[in-house]
Amino acid sequence: MSQRKKRELIVTALYARFMNGNYESDEMSDDIRQTILAIEEHADSLDQIISDNLENWTIDRINYVDKMIIRLAVYEMIYTD
């Protein structure tokens, strides 16, 4: 599976879970599930990092899909190689 497809699945699952739903796909591997759980676990610190780097904007104003994309990006920059 391509990295792009993995990221799409992760963002879709994060958004669904954030909106009080559940998203599970047959295409999800254990590493994708672990990434989703890790992002959820570090959500507060990721949001703090995002907030600290916003100018003339607040994190509450970012739409949910964009917020999930940015969370994934920040998570990848900080917690992965």
N, C-alpha and C positions, 0 to 999 in steps of 0.2 A: 504494500500500500504506500502511496506517495505521501510525503510530508504534508503536502497541501490538503489531501483528503483527511489525514489525521487531524489537522488543525480545524477543518470544517466540522468534523464529528465532535471535537472537543468544544468548540464554540456553541454548536447546536445543543449539546448536552448541558453546558453551563447555563445557557439562556433558559432552557426548559426547566432545569432544577431551580434556578433563581425565581422563576415565575410560579413556584410551588407545584411543579409538575415533575415528571420523571421521564427520562429519555434513555432508552436502551436500544442499541442496534446490534444486529448480528455481526456487523463489521467491526465492532469494538473489541480490541484486544485488551489483555490485562494491563499493558503499559499505558493505553489510553485511559482506562478506568483509574489507574493509579495517578495519572496526571490530573484528571478531573478532581479527584479527592484531595490531592496536594494543593491545587489552586483554591479549592473551597476552604481548606485548612488555613492557608496563608492569605485569605481574602482581605482581612483587615490591614495587614502590613502592605499588601500590594496596593490597596486603595490609598493608604497613607503616602506611599511613594508617588502614586499618580497625582494625588492632591498637591503634594509638595512641588510638583513640576508643572502645574497648570498656571497660566497667567490670565488674569481677568476672566476667570471661569471657575466654576465649582464642579466637583465630581457628581453632584446631584443633578446637574444640568446635562450630563452626558447621557445619551439614550442607552438603553439596556444592551442592545446588541454591540454597539461600539465599546461599551464598558467591558463586556466579556472579551472582545478582541484585544483590547488594551491590557486587560488582566493577563491573558495568555501570553502576550508579547513580553510584558514585564516579568512574568514568571520565567519564561524561557531565558531572558537575559540574566536573571539573578540566580536561578536555581539549577540550570542545566548547563551542559558544556556546549 
